[in-house]
């Protein structure tokens, strides 16, 4: 039996975790699950990236008597994981309450509009 490795939580993921407080209670279980997946994928991508940096983006592949270069399997996995990571991240962000339009306006624009009157 292997020991479960404790995930490393990056500074970015700590910031994302703080956003959990803003998510409505009925959506929190979903958001927590998405957060845990994001942490897992981020750690996985870090490991895959290190492997690609060590081994290179291509590797020799031998099939029978043929030998040829192909994209490193770690790079393939990294590219697929990062696509899924961005999808899960968007799902997480979509659970946040919609900001009021007044809150999203630029303070400089507000100032200039007030001066123009």
VEXROMAR-253052 format. One record per residue (C-alpha): residue in one letter; x, y, z. Coordinates in nm, 3 decimals. Example, Ala and Ser with C-alpha at 12.3 -4.5 7.8 and 13.67 -1.06 7.14 Angstrom:
<nodes>
<node resn="a" c1="1.230" c2="-0.450" c3="0.780"/>
<node resn="s" c1="1.367" c2="-0.106" c3="0.714"/>
</nodes>
This chain:
<nodes>
<node resn="x" c1="0.000" c2="0.000" c3="0.000"/>
<node resn="x" c1="0.137" c2="0.340" c3="-0.095"/>
<node resn="x" c1="0.113" c2="0.646" c3="0.121"/>
<node resn="x" c1="-0.110" c2="0.925" c3="-0.001"/>
<node resn="x" c1="0.110" c2="1.220" c3="-0.091"/>
<node resn="x" c1="-0.004" c2="1.549" c3="0.060"/>
<node resn="x" c1="-0.066" c2="1.800" c3="-0.219"/>
<node resn="x" c1="0.145" c2="2.113" c3="-0.237"/>
<node resn="x" c1="-0.076" c2="2.419" c3="-0.231"/>
<node resn="x" c1="0.070" c2="2.708" c3="-0.429"/>
<node resn="x" c1="0.023" c2="3.076" c3="-0.351"/>
<node resn="x" c1="-0.219" c2="3.099" c3="-0.644"/>
<node resn="x" c1="-0.430" c2="2.815" c3="-0.508"/>
<node resn="x" c1="-0.436" c2="2.980" c3="-0.164"/>
<node resn="x" c1="-0.586" c2="3.287" c3="-0.331"/>
<node resn="x" c1="-0.843" c2="3.068" c3="-0.507"/>
<node resn="x" c1="-0.929" c2="2.903" c3="-0.175"/>
<node resn="x" c1="-1.011" c2="3.245" c3="-0.030"/>
<node resn="x" c1="-1.270" c2="3.283" c3="-0.307"/>
<node resn="x" c1="-1.457" c2="2.984" c3="-0.162"/>
<node resn="x" c1="-1.590" c2="3.219" c3="0.108"/>
<node resn="x" c1="-1.767" c2="3.427" c3="-0.158"/>
<node resn="x" c1="-1.950" c2="3.132" c3="-0.315"/>
<node resn="x" c1="-2.312" c2="3.082" c3="-0.205"/>
<node resn="x" c1="-2.366" c2="2.799" c3="0.044"/>
<node resn="x" c1="-2.567" c2="2.585" c3="-0.197"/>
<node resn="x" c1="-2.276" c2="2.585" c3="-0.444"/>
<node resn="x" c1="-1.993" c2="2.535" c3="-0.193"/>
<node resn="x" c1="-1.970" c2="2.154" c3="-0.218"/>
<node resn="x" c1="-1.931" c2="2.182" c3="-0.595"/>
<node resn="x" c1="-1.677" c2="2.461" c3="-0.560"/>
<node resn="x" c1="-1.478" c2="2.263" c3="-0.301"/>
<node resn="x" c1="-1.460" c2="1.965" c3="-0.537"/>
<node resn="x" c1="-1.347" c2="2.187" c3="-0.823"/>
<node resn="x" c1="-1.086" c2="2.348" c3="-0.598"/>
<node resn="x" c1="-0.945" c2="2.008" c3="-0.501"/>
<node resn="x" c1="-0.924" c2="1.910" c3="-0.869"/>
<node resn="x" c1="-0.745" c2="2.237" c3="-0.949"/>
<node resn="x" c1="-0.485" c2="2.167" c3="-0.679"/>
<node resn="x" c1="-0.435" c2="1.813" c3="-0.811"/>
<node resn="x" c1="-0.404" c2="1.928" c3="-1.172"/>
<node resn="x" c1="-0.165" c2="2.208" c3="-1.080"/>
<node resn="x" c1="0.064" c2="1.961" c3="-0.899"/>
<node resn="x" c1="0.038" c2="1.716" c3="-1.189"/>
<node resn="x" c1="0.125" c2="1.986" c3="-1.442"/>
<node resn="x" c1="0.425" c2="2.089" c3="-1.232"/>
<node resn="x" c1="0.556" c2="1.731" c3="-1.234"/>
<node resn="x" c1="0.492" c2="1.688" c3="-1.606"/>
<node resn="x" c1="0.661" c2="2.019" c3="-1.683"/>
<node resn="x" c1="0.970" c2="1.918" c3="-1.483"/>
<node resn="x" c1="0.984" c2="1.589" c3="-1.673"/>
<node resn="x" c1="0.964" c2="1.768" c3="-2.010"/>
<node resn="x" c1="1.231" c2="2.016" c3="-1.901"/>
<node resn="x" c1="1.457" c2="1.726" c3="-1.801"/>
<node resn="x" c1="1.392" c2="1.490" c3="-2.094"/>
<node resn="x" c1="1.306" c2="1.740" c3="-2.369"/>
<node resn="x" c1="0.991" c2="1.795" c3="-2.571"/>
<node resn="x" c1="1.054" c2="1.497" c3="-2.801"/>
<node resn="x" c1="1.161" c2="1.139" c3="-2.733"/>
<node resn="x" c1="1.269" c2="0.841" c3="-2.937"/>
<node resn="x" c1="0.997" c2="0.587" c3="-2.995"/>
<node resn="x" c1="1.076" c2="0.237" c3="-3.105"/>
<node resn="x" c1="0.817" c2="0.012" c3="-3.262"/>
<node resn="x" c1="0.958" c2="-0.311" c3="-3.400"/>
<node resn="x" c1="1.253" c2="-0.216" c3="-3.620"/>
<node resn="x" c1="1.136" c2="0.141" c3="-3.667"/>
<node resn="x" c1="1.264" c2="0.423" c3="-3.451"/>
<node resn="x" c1="1.146" c2="0.781" c3="-3.472"/>
<node resn="x" c1="1.108" c2="1.102" c3="-3.273"/>
<node resn="x" c1="0.769" c2="1.190" c3="-3.131"/>
<node resn="x" c1="0.626" c2="1.435" c3="-2.884"/>
<node resn="x" c1="0.725" c2="1.334" c3="-2.533"/>
<node resn="x" c1="0.431" c2="1.159" c3="-2.359"/>
<node resn="x" c1="0.470" c2="1.396" c3="-2.062"/>
<node resn="x" c1="0.424" c2="1.693" c3="-2.295"/>
<node resn="x" c1="0.111" c2="1.536" c3="-2.443"/>
<node resn="x" c1="-0.028" c2="1.478" c3="-2.093"/>
<node resn="x" c1="0.068" c2="1.833" c3="-1.989"/>
<node resn="x" c1="-0.114" c2="1.985" c3="-2.288"/>
<node resn="x" c1="-0.430" c2="1.785" c3="-2.216"/>
<node resn="x" c1="-0.416" c2="1.864" c3="-1.844"/>
<node resn="x" c1="-0.374" c2="2.237" c3="-1.895"/>
<node resn="x" c1="-0.680" c2="2.242" c3="-2.121"/>
<node resn="x" c1="-0.886" c2="2.066" c3="-1.855"/>
<node resn="x" c1="-0.737" c2="2.292" c3="-1.586"/>
<node resn="x" c1="-0.862" c2="2.605" c3="-1.763"/>
<node resn="x" c1="-1.208" c2="2.448" c3="-1.806"/>
<node resn="x" c1="-1.231" c2="2.355" c3="-1.437"/>
<node resn="x" c1="-1.101" c2="2.700" c3="-1.338"/>
<node resn="x" c1="-1.374" c2="2.864" c3="-1.546"/>
<node resn="x" c1="-1.637" c2="2.638" c3="-1.386"/>
<node resn="x" c1="-1.509" c2="2.746" c3="-1.044"/>
<node resn="x" c1="-1.518" c2="3.117" c3="-1.135"/>
<node resn="x" c1="-1.869" c2="3.078" c3="-1.277"/>
<node resn="x" c1="-1.988" c2="2.968" c3="-0.930"/>
<node resn="x" c1="-1.897" c2="3.308" c3="-0.786"/>
<node resn="x" c1="-2.180" c2="3.557" c3="-0.749"/>
<node resn="x" c1="-2.210" c2="3.807" c3="-1.032"/>
<node resn="x" c1="-2.049" c2="4.139" c3="-0.941"/>
<node resn="x" c1="-2.263" c2="4.451" c3="-0.953"/>
<node resn="x" c1="-2.199" c2="4.657" c3="-1.265"/>
<node resn="x" c1="-2.118" c2="4.958" c3="-1.046"/>
<node resn="x" c1="-1.841" c2="4.758" c3="-0.875"/>
<node resn="x" c1="-1.682" c2="4.662" c3="-1.206"/>
<node resn="x" c1="-1.658" c2="5.016" c3="-1.342"/>
<node resn="x" c1="-1.324" c2="5.188" c3="-1.367"/>
<node resn="x" c1="-1.272" c2="5.454" c3="-1.094"/>
<node resn="x" c1="-1.089" c2="5.676" c3="-1.345"/>
<node resn="x" c1="-1.388" c2="5.666" c3="-1.582"/>
<node resn="x" c1="-1.621" c2="5.750" c3="-1.292"/>
<node resn="x" c1="-1.400" c2="6.045" c3="-1.197"/>
<node resn="x" c1="-1.386" c2="6.176" c3="-1.553"/>
<node resn="x" c1="-1.762" c2="6.142" c3="-1.594"/>
<node resn="x" c1="-1.820" c2="6.335" c3="-1.271"/>
<node resn="x" c1="-1.588" c2="6.616" c3="-1.387"/>
<node resn="x" c1="-1.765" c2="6.640" c3="-1.722"/>
<node resn="x" c1="-2.099" c2="6.729" c3="-1.568"/>
</nodes>
